[in-house]
Amino acid sequence: MIDQGTTKGGENEKGGQDRATVRSVDRAFDLLGCFSAEQKTMTLTEAARAVDLPLSTVSRLLGTLEASHFVRRLADGRYMPGGRLLRIGVVALHGVELFDTSEEHLERLAKLTGESANFAIPTGDGKMLYIRQVQSQHTVRHDNWIGRSVPIKGTAIGAAIRGAVNERGYAHVSTTLEPDVTAIAAPVYGADGLAIAAISVTAPTYRVGDMFIERTGEWLVGEAREMSANLGASKQSAGDRLET
């Protein structure tokens, strides 16, 4: 009589399933490990070649990772890191507070301004990575940039992280990476007094006037000040700009 948990060959079925599950997890981690600063996106073929697995196997793995938001499939069919993977990266770099507390501030900014509110961190390669966004409810609005990297130089959010802000504590730039888009940004400081992230509001330039820029800048600085305080930054360590 054969035990229900054992195959005819003597192999425990549950043990075989466990090993198959672990093997799938290993393969999924191998796929995620293929993303890097040099390899920000991958096609299915590139992914299969990188992990030396059949296309059908990699397709199933990527499908599972996409459903779990660990990867994101772009319109052109390429894959990039998804929101959950980005969150893990942020937690590893700066702790869970930085990511978790950003949501309420972005939602408030989007409601106050009627435009898209964004949160980005520096990646150490001269770029800023957008990791969270609350989009405008307008039909014409700034694209969803979650997971997208932009240069620190020449952008409002990059100016904010560098501390290149005006006397009121915010930076604003029109027509940078996208024509007819205006961005206003403010830095977020950590407990050591260094800028570790930035928040911004982006909008089509035709909806932006001087009054909008000034009011949005004030709101951004206020939200950035509160975020910085939640991260342990004192008013003094966060810099005089946050006290205006």
Secondary structure, DSSP 8 states (H G I E B T S, - for coil): ---TTB-TTS-BHHHHHHHHHHHHHHHHHHHHTT--SS-S-B-HHHHHHHHT--HHHHHHHHHHHHHTTSEEE-TTS-EEE-HHHHHHHHHHHH-HHHHHTHHHHHHHHHHHHSSEEEEEEE-SSSEEEEEEEE--SSSS-----TT-EEESTTSHHHHHHHT---TTS-EEEESSSSTTEEEEEEEEE-TTS-EEEEEEEEEEGGG--HHHHHHHHHHHHHHHHHHHHHTT--HHHH-GGGG-
